[in-house]
Amino acid sequence: MSEMTDKDASRKQEKKSVSRKYMSLFLLMSVWGILIVVKMALVMFGERQYWNDVSKSMTPVNRVIDARRGNILSDDGLLLASSMKQYRVFLDFKTAEKTQDRAKKDQNRKDTLFTKHLAEFARQMHEIFPGYSVQELVSHYEKGFASKSHSWILLPNSSRNSFPITYNQYKSLVKTVWLKPKYEGWFYSAESKISRQKPFGTLAARTIGSMYESKDSARNGLELSFDSLLRGVPGRGHQEKVQNVTRLVADIPQIDGCDVHTTLNVDMQDIAEVALKNVMNSHSTAVSGIVVLMEVATGDIKAIASLTKTGPGEFNEIQNNAVKEIFEPGSTFKTVSMMVALDDGKISLTDSVYCEKGVYYGYGGARMTDSHSYEWLDVPHIIAYSSNIGTSKLIHAAYKEHPEEFVDGIYRTGINTHFGMQLTGTAAPVIRRDGYWDATRLPWMSTGYNTQLPVINTLAFYNGIANNGCMVAPRLVTKVTREGEVVQEFPVEVVRRHMCKDETIVKLKSMLELVVTEGTGKSAASKYFTAAGKTGTAQTSQGSAGYKNGVRGYMVSFCGFFPADNPQYSCIVSVRNEGGSAGGGTWAAPAFHEISEKIMASRNLRDVKEAYDSVHQFIPKVLPGDLAKASTVLKGLGKKNLMRRADRMVADSVWGSVDSDSGRYVMKYVEYADNLVPDVRGMGASDAIYLLEKMGFRVSIEGVGKVKSQSLQRNTRFRHGDRIQLTLSM
């Protein structure tokens, strides 16, 4: 009995001891919890400002957030210049593991990966970068593998400091299987930079402008003229780290740059540059050339090219000579002289002048010549045949007593206007208005010498004639927008509402048409529409050597508009040569002809109903492929009566070919075996790809048009996932 009592007492004592321990622990935890809550309250309320200040002192501030530079766009919204990311990618053929066992295992993985998949990898890189052949890529990667390089450049012949991979190419690259974990280790690094890109290459390069590579500043062109609007305003921010992810938080958001909408048309610019290159290639002594194409009603510049010969068959835009250089215009200025004299009533169309059979010494003994031995010419034919003697005699007789009146008349036309062209650094015309007049100044001035003009001024003058006497300023930019909202607009600017009297414009138009129909500008004529304009040939001064000594050079040109009866566009072509003879009618006029015909052809979209033949029914050619879809299209074209089925047809996709040699469609059904390669030659790309991918192939294509050849032979066995290459051709 006493033993039981001792045991019970022992248990009670033990329970009391445990209870005291738990109670002590509970009290300790409670006090600790209370202290934590108190401390939290102190931090949250009492010390809040202090810890906020500490936080701010430890947070990086004033981090610049770069603004996106705005785009430069064509007249129909195509990108002419944009800021895009470019990349460079390196391959890693050597393990980075430090311990011997892990390094050996990882290097073995890399070597096995290279050995088994090199050919497939090279083919896929060729698809993304078609400028490199598969064999070229394989050879390049084998050299990198042999060197066990940690940073082997992805593309052959690329500088390690260049960024040759575009954003779209990089997006395609990261979607490939080679960046998945199974193949981890092929890529060493991918680095990027934002650079200014021109999707259309060198097209209108100097007009669009360029940026300095090493710093974010514009060099020339629209990039420079609209730099403050394109640049935007940088923001400010700080970095925050949340869940081990550091992000930049904007305190002052950046304001992205505006988009500049130009009047340039990509297709017309291409037409103009090609025509200019053609004429310069045709004449070995040509050293530079200019083409400017303007819309008559608005003055919008649709194309502007200034090419300089940099080597045999090589031409580049070194400077925008159309607006930055001034030249003696030569015979294109004779139209200005005639406008002034006709408007002042000094001459009439019926006046005739004896042109001295091509040689005249009437101005202080100075020799003036014509290209042909003309005798008597009336005013229209003086312009048509571009007679220097005829023009100078008329103007000299009319204004010799008061030559300043002639210059006043020139200024009245507006040709002396300094057009800013929305470009920095444009040249101003030089038309002397001082009081010094010797025996030769007035006669030579009337024929385009003793006066210097930018090419754009000559074009604006002829554009004014085409626009019924209303001269408008050439325009390159129509508006500036930010996120679709218009920030600034540039309306059409009228320089002269009336350059001269209406009847003078009518007379000049008829004279300029005569130049093209029977005068020096015959090469500018088109059999599809009328054109009008004037040739110009001016001998260029050789500096201190003057016009007579040294290598003789010429600036030849043709300036006009088309169609002459309803002018839509005006255009000037100007080419400078060094050595040998040159003429506006033989050099510049053919280029004007090429430009005008191509532009009118691109605009002449006639109603297809005009081409309908009610006697002979047109039989469209049908490619092999999905016959059910072909049947639907033919029914839509009203050809149901021509269809005849040779085999069974079902509602779903039916594959086969179509025979239309008999004048009726015979649809031949073809059934493809599941395990044999089908013959897709002759199919369109979409049908061929759909059929092959449905059967389990991985398809790659090259070229455009219909399938000309396939890499796997028809009716041979294949496995699901096999790759097949299709070559397309028109």
DAUR-V131193 format. One record per pair of residues at least 4 apart in sequence whose C-alpha atoms are under 6 Angstrom apart, sorted by the first residue. I is the first residue (numbers start at 1). J is the second residue. D is the distance in Angstrom with one decimal. If there is no record, write none. Layout:
# DAUR-V131193
I,J,D
I,J,D
This chain:
# DAUR-V131193
15,19,6.0
19,23,5.9
20,24,6.0
22,26,5.9
26,30,5.9
29,33,5.9
35,39,6.0
40,44,5.9
41,45,5.8
42,46,4.6
42,47,5.9
43,47,4.6
43,48,5.6
44,48,5.1
60,238,5.5
61,238,4.6
62,236,5.4
62,237,5.5
63,236,5.5
63,237,5.0
63,238,5.6
64,235,5.9
64,236,4.8
65,234,5.6
65,235,4.7
65,236,5.5
66,234,4.9
67,232,5.7
67,233,5.9
67,234,4.9
67,254,5.5
67,255,5.9
67,256,4.7
68,256,4.8
68,257,5.8
69,230,5.4
69,231,4.9
69,257,4.8
70,230,4.6
70,257,4.4
70,258,4.7
70,259,4.7
71,81,5.7
71,82,4.8
71,259,4.7
72,80,5.4
72,81,5.0
72,259,5.8
72,260,4.8
73,77,5.3
73,78,5.4
73,79,4.8
73,80,5.2
73,261,4.9
73,262,5.9
74,78,5.1
74,262,5.2
74,264,5.2
74,265,5.8
75,262,5.6
75,263,4.7
75,264,5.5
75,265,5.6
80,198,5.5
81,197,5.6
81,198,4.6
82,196,5.6
82,197,5.4
83,195,5.5
83,196,4.5
84,194,5.4
84,195,5.6
85,167,5.6
85,193,5.5
85,194,4.4
86,163,5.6
86,165,5.6
86,166,4.9
86,167,5.7
86,192,5.5
86,193,5.5
87,163,4.8
87,165,4.9
87,191,5.5
87,192,4.3
88,163,4.7
88,190,5.8
88,191,5.4
89,154,5.6
89,189,5.8
89,190,4.5
90,151,5.0
90,152,5.0
90,153,4.5
90,154,5.3
90,187,5.9
90,188,5.2
90,189,5.5
91,151,5.4
91,152,4.8
91,186,5.5
91,187,4.4
91,188,5.0
92,150,4.4
92,151,5.4
92,186,5.4
92,187,5.5
92,188,4.7
93,145,5.7
93,148,5.1
93,149,5.5
93,150,5.8
94,148,5.2
94,150,5.6
95,107,5.2
97,103,4.7
99,103,5.9
103,107,5.9
113,117,5.9
114,118,5.2
117,121,5.9
122,134,5.6
122,137,5.8
122,138,5.9
123,134,5.6
125,129,5.8
126,130,4.9
126,132,6.0
126,134,5.8
144,149,5.8
144,152,5.8
151,188,6.0
178,183,5.6
205,209,5.9
206,221,5.7
206,320,5.8
207,221,4.8
208,221,5.2
208,222,5.1
209,220,4.8
209,221,3.8
209,222,5.5
209,223,5.1
210,219,5.5
210,220,5.9
211,217,5.8
211,218,4.3
211,219,5.2
212,217,5.8
218,223,5.6
218,224,4.9
219,224,5.9
220,224,4.9
222,226,5.7
223,227,5.5
225,423,5.4
225,424,5.5
227,231,5.7
229,257,5.9
229,258,5.5
230,257,4.5
230,258,5.0
231,257,4.9
232,255,5.5
232,256,4.7
232,257,3.7
233,254,5.8
233,255,4.9
234,254,4.7
235,252,5.1
235,253,4.8
235,254,3.7
236,250,6.0
236,251,5.7
236,252,4.9
237,249,5.3
237,250,4.1
237,251,4.6
238,248,5.6
238,249,5.4
239,247,5.5
239,248,4.4
239,249,5.9
240,246,5.5
240,247,5.5
241,245,5.3
241,246,4.2
258,481,5.4
258,482,4.6
259,480,5.6
259,481,5.2
260,480,4.7
261,477,5.7
261,478,5.9
261,479,5.5
262,476,5.4
262,477,4.2
262,478,5.9
263,300,5.6
263,301,5.8
263,302,5.7
263,476,5.2
263,477,5.8
264,302,4.4
264,303,5.7
265,269,6.0
265,302,5.1
268,303,5.9
269,303,4.4
275,591,5.5
277,281,5.9
280,286,5.5
285,577,5.2
285,578,5.6
286,576,5.8
286,577,4.2
287,309,5.2
287,576,5.9
287,577,5.3
288,307,5.6
288,308,4.3
288,309,5.8
288,575,5.9
288,576,5.4
289,306,5.8
289,307,5.3
289,574,5.6
289,575,4.2
290,305,5.6
290,306,4.5
290,573,5.8
290,574,5.0
291,304,5.7
291,305,5.2
291,572,5.7
291,573,4.6
292,303,5.6
292,304,4.4
292,571,5.7
292,572,5.5
293,301,5.9
293,302,5.5
293,303,5.0
293,570,5.9
293,571,4.5
294,299,5.7
294,300,5.5
294,301,4.5
294,302,5.6
294,569,5.6
294,570,5.2
295,299,5.2
295,300,5.1
295,569,4.6
296,463,5.8
296,467,6.0
296,568,5.4
296,569,5.1
298,492,5.9
299,472,5.7
299,473,5.9
299,474,4.6
299,475,5.7
300,474,5.9
300,475,4.8
301,475,5.9
301,476,5.6
306,317,5.6
306,320,5.5
306,321,5.7
307,315,5.7
307,316,5.2
307,317,4.7
308,315,5.3
308,316,5.4
309,314,5.9
309,315,4.5
310,314,5.5
310,315,5.6
320,324,6.0
321,325,5.0
322,455,5.3
322,456,6.0
323,426,5.3
323,454,5.7
324,426,4.8
324,427,4.8
325,454,5.8
326,452,5.4
326,453,4.8
326,454,4.3
327,452,4.8
327,453,5.4
328,449,5.6
328,451,5.7
328,452,4.5
329,448,5.3
330,448,4.0
330,536,5.3
330,537,5.4
330,538,4.3
331,447,5.6
331,448,5.6
331,536,4.1
331,537,5.9
332,534,5.7
332,535,5.9
332,536,4.8
333,448,4.9
334,447,5.3
337,446,5.7
338,342,5.8
339,343,5.9
340,409,5.3
341,346,5.1
341,347,5.9
342,347,5.4
346,398,5.8
349,379,5.2
351,378,5.5
351,379,5.9
352,377,5.3
352,378,4.0
353,376,5.4
353,377,5.5
353,390,5.8
354,375,5.2
354,376,4.4
355,374,5.5
355,375,4.8
355,376,5.9
355,389,5.6
355,390,5.5
356,375,5.8
357,373,4.1
357,374,4.6
357,375,5.1
358,369,5.2
358,370,4.6
358,372,5.8
358,373,4.3
358,374,5.6
359,368,5.9
359,369,4.5
360,367,5.8
360,368,5.2
361,365,4.9
361,366,5.4
361,367,4.8
363,439,5.6
363,440,5.6
364,439,5.7
370,387,5.8
370,388,5.8
377,381,5.8
377,382,5.9
380,511,5.2
381,385,5.7
382,386,5.6
382,387,5.1
382,390,5.9
384,514,5.8
384,515,4.1
384,519,4.5
385,519,5.1
385,520,5.6
392,396,5.8
392,443,4.5
392,446,5.9
393,397,6.0
395,399,6.0
396,400,5.1
396,443,5.8
399,403,4.9
411,416,5.8
413,499,4.6
415,457,5.9
415,461,5.8
416,429,5.8
418,428,4.9
429,452,5.8
429,453,4.5
430,451,5.9
430,452,5.1
431,451,5.1
441,445,5.8
444,449,5.4
445,449,4.8
445,450,5.2
459,463,5.9
463,570,5.6
464,469,5.0
464,470,5.0
464,471,4.2
465,469,4.9
466,567,5.8
469,498,5.2
469,499,5.2
470,496,5.7
470,497,4.6
470,498,5.3
471,495,5.5
471,496,5.0
472,493,5.6
472,494,4.4
472,495,5.2
473,493,5.5
478,490,5.0
479,488,5.6
479,489,4.2
479,490,5.7
480,486,6.0
480,487,5.5
480,488,5.1
481,485,5.2
481,486,4.3
481,487,5.1
512,532,4.9
512,533,4.9
513,532,4.2
514,518,5.8
515,519,4.2
515,520,5.9
515,521,5.3
516,521,4.5
516,522,4.5
516,525,5.8
516,532,5.9
517,522,5.8
520,585,5.4
521,585,5.0
523,589,5.4
523,590,5.2
524,589,4.6
524,590,5.4
524,592,5.8
524,593,4.4
529,563,5.8
530,563,5.0
530,564,5.1
531,562,4.7
531,563,5.2
531,564,4.7
532,560,5.4
532,561,5.6
532,564,5.5
533,559,5.4
533,560,3.6
534,558,5.6
534,559,5.5
535,557,5.7
535,558,4.4
535,584,5.0
535,585,5.8
536,556,5.5
536,557,4.8
536,558,6.0
536,584,5.2
537,555,5.9
537,556,4.3
537,583,5.6
537,584,5.5
538,554,5.5
538,555,5.2
539,553,5.9
539,554,4.3
540,553,5.4
540,554,5.2
541,546,5.1
541,547,4.8
542,546,5.1
545,549,5.3
551,579,5.6
552,579,5.2
553,577,5.4
553,578,4.3
553,579,5.5
554,576,5.7
554,577,5.5
555,575,5.8
555,576,4.4
556,574,5.6
556,575,5.4
556,583,5.6
556,584,4.5
557,573,5.4
557,574,4.1
557,584,4.7
557,588,5.2
558,572,5.7
558,573,5.4
558,584,5.7
558,588,5.4
558,589,5.5
559,571,5.8
559,572,4.2
560,570,5.6
560,571,5.7
561,569,5.6
561,570,4.0
562,567,5.0
562,569,5.7
563,567,4.8
573,588,5.5
583,587,5.9
584,588,5.0
585,589,5.1
597,601,6.0
600,604,5.9
623,683,5.6
624,656,5.8
624,657,4.2
624,683,4.9
625,655,5.3
625,656,5.6
625,683,5.6
625,687,5.7
626,653,5.8
626,654,5.4
626,655,4.8
627,631,5.9
627,654,5.4
627,655,5.7
628,653,5.5
628,654,5.7
634,639,5.2
635,639,5.4
635,640,4.9
642,664,4.8
642,665,5.8
643,665,4.7
644,665,5.8
644,666,5.1
645,666,5.6
645,667,5.2
646,666,6.0
646,667,5.7
646,668,5.6
647,668,5.9
647,669,5.7
655,670,5.7
656,668,5.6
656,669,4.6
656,670,4.6
657,668,5.4
658,666,5.6
658,667,4.6
659,665,5.7
659,666,5.0
660,664,5.2
660,665,4.6
675,717,5.7
676,715,4.9
676,716,5.3
676,717,4.6
677,714,4.9
677,715,4.9
677,716,5.4
678,714,5.3
679,714,5.1
680,688,5.8
681,707,4.9
681,708,5.5
681,709,6.0
682,706,5.7
682,707,5.1
683,688,5.9
683,706,5.6
683,707,5.6
684,706,4.5
685,706,6.0
689,693,5.9
690,694,6.0
692,697,5.4
693,697,4.9
696,720,5.0
696,721,5.7
697,721,5.2
697,722,5.3
697,723,5.8
698,721,5.8
698,722,6.0
698,723,4.5
699,723,5.8
699,724,5.2
700,725,5.0
701,725,5.7
701,726,4.7
701,727,5.9
702,727,5.0
702,728,5.9
703,728,4.7
704,728,5.0
704,729,5.4
705,728,5.4
705,729,4.8
705,730,4.4
706,728,5.1
706,729,5.6
707,727,5.8
707,728,4.4
708,727,5.7
708,728,5.2
708,729,5.8
709,727,5.3
710,725,5.8
710,726,4.6
711,724,5.7
711,725,5.1
